[in-house]
Each structure stands twice: as C-alpha cells, then as structure tokens.
Amino acid sequence: SSCAKELRSGLLSQLPSGVASRAVDLVSRASRLAAMSSPSSFDGALVACCRASYYISLLGLKIPSALCLRASLAPQVLALLVFVWCPLLAYTHVSLLPMVRGFSQESAVQLWHLLTAVWVTIPVLVVGSVILSVVQAAGPFKMFSVVLGCVLAFHFLVVPSIATTMTGSILLQALFVVFEDLPIVGWIWCLYHVVRLQLHIKKAQAARETPFTAPKGPGDRSLIIGNAPTVVEGAPLGSVIDGFNHVVRFNGYSISKPEYTGTKVGFHFCNGRNFPTNKSVQAVCPLFYASLTHAAYLFMPHMEEARDIYANLTSSKVDAWFVEEEKILALRKKIGCRFWQIPTSGMVAIDAFLANREQVSLHGFNFFQGKKIHYFEESPTQLITSWLERFVTHDPSFEKVWVEGLARQGRVAFLAKQAEAEETASKESEEESEILSAKKGEEVRRRTPGLMHTLLKDGWPSQFSL
C-alpha cells in the first residue's frame, strides 16, 4: 500500500504513463494479496509452529531438562544454543542423517525405533495416561487406543520398510526439523526475551522495596487463598475472606461464587500472562527465577506474543514484582525439594509474607489430594500442564509437611478451622451467657420474698407475729 502511494505521489512523473499505470496496478494487486494472505495463512502458520514447538518441548526432554538449571543461567544457555547447538543441528542434517541409509537394516531400524519412541511414543503414553485418569469415558479411551495403535503400526510395519530407503531418509529429515529444530528455535526466541527481562528486573527492583511489608497494627491480617476445590466446599466464607486487609490469589482464580470465594484481591501471583487489570492489585511473578524452564515458560506457549508479554511486564502500569532467585533456592531447602523440583506458587507466597509477619491465614490448600486439582474448570491444555506439575515439578507431600510444621509453630492458620473455632466459641459464649442469665433469674426469684411471707413477717403487729 505504501509503495502504491509512493508511486502515485512522486514516481509517476518520472515514468511513461503506460509503465506507471502498470506498476501501480501490480503493486495494488500485491498489497491486496498480502492483506488477504497475511492475517490468515502466515499468522496461522506462525501460531501453529509456536504451539508445536511448545508441546514438543513439554512432552520431550527439553523442558524437563531445563528444570535442573537455574534461571540466572539464561545468557549462557542462549549462547550455547546459538553458537554450539545450531551448528550441531546443521551438521546432523548435512552429514549424520544421510548416513542412516548406509546402516545395516537392523541398526537403521533400531535407530528409527529409538527416535520414534522419544519423539512420539512416550509423549503419547504420558498424555493419554493423564487424560484417561481424569476423563474416564469411552470416547477418549477409544481415541487413545486408535492413536496408540497407529503409533505401534508405524513402529512395526512402516519403520522396517523405510529405514534404509530414500523415502525414509527424507522423512527422517522432516521429522528432525519438527522435533528438534523447531523447539530449539522456540527456546532461542524465548530465552532472548528472558535475558532482556532479567536485565530490566535487575535495574528496576534494585531501587524498590518489597511489597510484602510488615503489618501496620494488630488488625492488619493477610489471607492466602489457593485454588484447591476446598475453596467452594464446606461453609461459605466469602464475607470472612473480604474482611482481611490483604488477600492473595493465584493464576486463573475465579470469584464466580462470591459467597464462597469472596471478591477481594490485593496480590495476584501469576505466571506473567494473566495480569491484573486493577491498578490497586499488586502483580507478582513467583516462579520466574525458580528454574530455566519457568523463566522460558513465561513466554510459552504463546511465543508469538513474546514481545507483548515483555512490554506488559516492563510497563509501569503493571509494576510486577519478581521473587528473587536466592529466596526461591532457600525455600527449596526449607521444604526439601528434589534437585529437579521447585516450590509451588502458594509456598512462595507463604514464605514471602512470613518474612515480615508473625502469622498468615490460609484457605484453599489441600496439597493436591483428590482427583480434581482446582475449584474452577480448566482447558485440556491447562489440565495436562497441571497434572504434569503435580507429579513432576512439585512434591505436595513435602510441602504439606512444611506447612504443618508452620501450623504447629503458630505461623500459619487455616481459615476454615479458624472460622469453625470462632463459631464454636461464639456458640459456647452464647450458651454460657444464657446459663448465667438463667442463674441470675433464679437467684433473683430466691431473694425476692413471696406475698404470704411478707404479710406474715411484716403485715401484723409484732405481738401477733408468728
């Protein structure tokens, strides 16, 4: 469009009339084609590549491996991927993969089985087991059976017939692009923004004070609400929740049942994409420095929105706070996490508030006990991620032991138990007051003389007194 305007405005006078009109016509047609194809085809292909890169990394070895690395190593890992891994991938395409055709039939088939298992079979088994454990229905089971049957057919029927052929060589190159090259490109793109964000955090938070301040008085109370199903179970505590000074919520929380959830929120611990729209709510990124995986996950799976995510995080309107790496590492030692595991956002919030407070109240924490994880509905993508976090990334049993220890020390108290204890104390107080009032009434009746007693004692002359 700009080229067409430029041609019309300045270049038409320098060209013959026929050439000029033809040029304008061609540029106009090109702009119309670009306008029609760009939003639909190119953007759609870009989004599909971003999603594929994320899911392949999630269900493969890349995201689990990065759990063992610190987030502060992002610059070194980015340099390694760009200057070492990318040349290695190119060498694999040019030299190593073509050599498979020269292998013996047995060796080629074994290599194909290994790569297919890593790329397809194991992820299918993991995802299928997670979905079937939650959705126990005939439809998903049939679909999983069909997919697994196709994978096994590829292993035992297709692989032996193409392992050493030209078709197999071309297919192997294509699969390597999808399952190795594409995820690495996604990681490089995400780590680039991670490094930029870490530089911004280092400058911005150096001059700021922590938002987890000390209480201003005995009535300054804090409540941390998890996303467990217990939030909407039992007695409604919405009014009690809204009575706290500071209310902490997590990620995609819901207040659709205000009689149970309440509506108040002062701190929003989020993964970096679902920012609070209310300026009075403090945004907190609790797990950005938990591991290299969590740092990159800030821009996954929506890699195409990485620029917008970075702009939002660095915007003065959001004013997000990032929990420091040193504090997360110290919390891991307190809880006793394994070397590939990290604390949940809830544990990070508890530790952050207890740094300057004697006690905090908790609600909606059941430490992943039960089939349902959260009290609100989740998409299949979120459900798979939540279950993988439950069994791989976190250890709820260790976190439960740590919180129970804090409860014995009086540092934390569960809201449901507090409300139940207060209700019991209130009932006991009412019963005691009723008993006291009844005793007082009985004493008054005993002390007040009857009419005959008064007449017999004081109503007659003294000489007739009985």
Secondary structure, DSSP 8 states (H G I E B T S, - for coil): -HHHHHIIIIIGGGS-HHHHHHHHHHHHHHHHHHHHHIIIIIHHHHHHHHHHHHHHHHHSSHHHHHTTS-GGGHHHHHHHIIIIIHHHHHHIIIIIGGGGGGS-HHHHHHHHHHHHIIIIIHHHHHHHHHHHHH---HHHHHHHHHHHHHHHHIIIIIHHHHTTSHHHHHHHHHHHIIIIIHHHHHHHHHHHHHHHHHHHHHHHGGG---S----SSTT--EEEE--SGGGGSSS--HHHHTTSSEEEEETT---S-HHHH-S--SEEE--SSS--SSTTSEEEESSTTT-HHHHHHTT-S-GGGHHHHHHHHT-TTT--EE--HHHHHHHHHHHT--TT----HHHHHHHHHHTT-S-EEEES--TT-SS---SS---HHHHHHHHHIIIII--HHHHHHHHHHHHHTTSEEEHHHHHHHHHHHHHHHHHHHHHHHHHHHHHHHHHS--HHHHIIIIIS-GGG--
